[in-house]
Structure formats: structure tokens, C-alpha cells
Amino acid sequence: MSETAAKAPGVPEASGDPSRWKALVFIALAQLMVVLDATIVNIALPSAQRDLGISDGNRQWVVTAYALAFGGLLLFGGRIADLWGRKRAFVTGLTGFAAASALGGAATTGAMMFGARALQGVFGALLAPAALSLLAVTFTDAKERAKAFGIYGAIAGGGGAVGLILGGFLTEYLDWRWTFFVNIPFAVVAAAGAYFVIREPAGGRNRAPLDIPGVVLSTLGLVSLVYGFTRAESEGWSDTLTVSMFVASAVLLLTFALVESRVKAPLLPLRVVTDRNRGGIYLSLGLAVIGMFGLFLFLTYYLQVVRGYTPVRTGFAFLPMVVGMITGSTQIGTRLMTRVAPRLLMGPGFLVAATGMLLLTQLELDSSYATLLLPAMLLLGLGMGTAFMPAMSLATQGVQPRDAGVASAMVNTSQQVGGAIGTALLNTIAASATTSYIQDHIKGAATRPQQQLVQLESMVHGYTSAVWFAVGILVVAAVIALTLVNAGRPGGTKVTGSGDGSGAGAEDETAVPVIVH
């Protein structure tokens, strides 16, 4: 549609899909389900392992099977959303996720559980980019977009902590199987609502032939990368298979980039990632998530093992972070996003989060929750919430509608890969520091109580050593955001830019969106 057509005399400018706020409810519900699932199962893992007879060596596959399928197939899922249409991909993803959750809840063997988790990852990889790209094409007014992404960002950031609370309740008072079954009502309501409420702008599909070599190379490359970091956590960085996975990943992803630069219809158009703003966002977001995943892991162990908290109490201990996330995203980020450049929210946001993380380097065996953990988590939540919201909005802003799915998939990919790296890297640092502390102090512990005290002290020392690295990573994320992300303050009401503005199918950013069922 041309600008002339869009602004023809007597034709009022469209204000967007009249059902867009109802659509946001179902998109947000689906996103909450996916984010909850990343942490809710962790709380239930000890109980599930015992009931299903899963060995200690194989229990990691409950988490790894999901991470590999999700992280490896995200780009493919984003491309399918562009090809099929985002609404169809969204509803299909929700339906499949519900079925996989039912299978997981009914699991009678370890293999059945692993298969269900892998299926959850497959359908999550279809669902997550479709949800974010639907949000991107549904909200085109700058102020409304800020509010919508504020809500979405709060859920994306704080949902993991909510998962710990819900997982604790379900495991402690019902049964571990309900950490799977709880997904079914979420998915059914979101899918039904999406089917009847969500409308998708016309002309946004990418009907080019599927880039099969790109699909194979990206999937194998990302799976190798995620598995390499996951294996490094349990087997060490010098393990032969771990090193092989990293080498294979580098070769596959470099080949993928070469192929994408030469094919006519690439799975990942390089213009999506070479754009300075989006590249900076993907990188800084991935780094920030490394710090976040490490924090969830260490604080959960600290509160339960060192302080003796129950699963439910541990979940509630994370509430200040959730409150901080929601406040930072919906109040600070939303109010300032249309007034200041995104980097001036992202950079300071990551620095505030780093300050909260810095407080946690002071953890001791008897640290006060009220004077240390509470302010640290509030600062971390506020900072991340403020930074996540503009990051997610800008990552999908200005792309051609036909690239919205794959641009959204890259946001999720940076988070998934960042999570895998964070868990492995920080856990390895913590384990190494713990071992060194025990070697230095165990000789002076003559009695059993003294030895147990040294064990606990060594754990806390390991956590604080790793947290120092997380502080540094968040500072680097802030520097990248401040230097690479150079988009100015959103000026004007419409923010659905046209990508590079060239080529067939480029949409004029002043065009009136045509809504279709």
C-alpha cells in the first residue's frame, strides 16, 4: 500500500486491530506458560526422579531434552510462523505444548518423561517466536506498543520466579505431575482465545521456499552449542565430547552464515542480525540472561540447602524480584520508552541489575534476608525489567512483516543460548571455587560438625565467586547496549518500519494495516 493510499482524503487513519488488547491477554498467557515451564519442573525434579527411577546420571535430560529441542529449533519455528502465518503457528504450538505436557504428567518411565520434555521444546520453539511476532505486528502505535511490550517483558523476566513459587506449591501439596498438567488449562484458554480473537495483518507472510540446508545447519549448530555447554557443566570443559560439540557448533554455524549469504530465500536473512540495533540487543540480552540463570540456580540452592527453606518458602523468597521486574517493565520502561532512546533504558537497567548482583557477592552462611537478599533481588528485578522491555520491542521494530517471526526467534534464541551458557559457565566456576575452599580448610576441621560447616561455607564461597563473574557480564551487557544500540527516541505514532525499505514486499511505515481473520 502506498503512502498516498494510506492517507487518502476522507479516510481516517486506522488505529489498529480493535481486539488487540484482548489478543494481548492470550499472547501474554501463552508466554507465561512457556517461561513458567523453564523453572517449574526444576522444583519437581527430585520427586519425579524418585518416582520414575531415573538415575543421577540421566536426570539432567529432563532439563536438557527441553533445552536442546527449544534452543535448536527456534529459528526454524520463527520461519514456520512467517510461512504459515503467526496465528496458525501460535495455535498449533499451544495445542502441541498441551499434548506434550499431558504426556509428561502421565509419564511412567524416564524415557517417556524425556520424550515429553523434548516435545514440549519442539512446540515451544514454534510458539515462542509466533507470540512475540504477533505482538510486534498487532501493536503499531508507539505508546500502545510500549505498554504491550511492558506487560510482555515483565512476564518474560519474572515468569521464571513465579514458576518457582507455583512449582513449590504443586510439588509440596499435590504431586510433581501437576507441574506438567498445569500447562493444559493455560494452553487451552490461550489457544481458544487466540483462535477467536487474534487477527493478523494481511501481506505479512513469507511464502518463499523453505531453506532446507539452513534449517539443518542452524538446528544442528545450535543443538551442538547448547549440548556442549550442558555437558561441560556435568563432565567438565576438557571432556572430549564437550570439545567436539563446540568445534562442530562453530563449523556448522559458520557454514550456516555462509549459506545464508548466498541463497535466495534464507532461513535467517542476514539483514536481521547485521542491523546494528538488533545485533546489539541480541548480544546484550544473551549476556544478561547468563547472569539471571546463574542467580536463580545459586539462590535456590542457597535458600534450600544452606538456609533450609522449603520449596514453597523458596519460591516466595523470589517474589521481590518479580515485583521489581513488573515495576521496572510496566512503570519505568513503559513510561520512558517513548521519551528516551532505548539504550538509555537498557544500559542503566543492566547496571542497576549489576548493582543488585554485587550485593550478593557479600553472601554468608547467616546473611539476613531482609537486609541483603531483599534489596539485591529488588534491584535485580527493577534493572532487568527496565532493560528487557525496550530490548524486546526494538528487536522486532523496523523489520519487514515477512521477517517478524525470525526476528522474534532470534530474541528467544539469544535467551536460550544465554541460559545454557550461564548455567554451565557459572556452575563450573562455583564448583571449582568450592573444591579449592574445601582443600584449603578441611584439614583444620577435626569433628563431623566442623566438616559439615566447612562444606556449607565452601558452597557459599563458590556461589559468591560465580556471582562476581555475573556482575562483570552484566556490566559488559550494559556497555554493549550503550555503544551498539543507537536507535533514537521513537518519534511519531507508527513504529512498524519497513526493514531495509527495499525489495518486493517492503511495507511503507505509514501504511494502514489491513486486518484479516
Buried (B, 14 or more C-beta within 10 A) or exposed (E): BEEEEBEEEEEEEBEBBEBBBBBBBBBBBBBBBBBBBBBBBBBBBEBBBEBBEBEEEBBBBBBBBBBBBBBBBBBBBBBBBBBBBBBBBBBBBBBBBBBBBBBBBEBEEBEBBBBBBBBBBBBBBBBBBBBBBBBBBBBBBBBBBBBBBBBBBBBBBBBBBBBBBBBBBBBBEEBBBBBBBBBBEBBEBBBEBBBEBBBBBEBBBBEBEEBEBBBBBBBBBBBBBBBBBBBBBBEEBEBEEBBEBBEBBBBBBEBBBEBBEEBEEBBBBEBBBEBEBBBBBBBBBBBBBBBBBBBBBBBBBBBBEBBEBEBBBBBBBBBBBBBBBBBBBBBBBBBBBBEBBBBBBBBBBBBBBBBBBBBBBEBEEEBEEEEBBBBBBBBBBBBBBBBBBBBBBBBBBBBBBBBBBBBBBBBBBBBBBBBBBBBBBBBBBBBBBBEBBBEEBEEEBEEEEEBEBBBBBBBBBBBBBBBBBBBBBBBBBBBBBBEBBEBEEBEEBBBBBBBBEEEEBBBBBBBBBEBEE
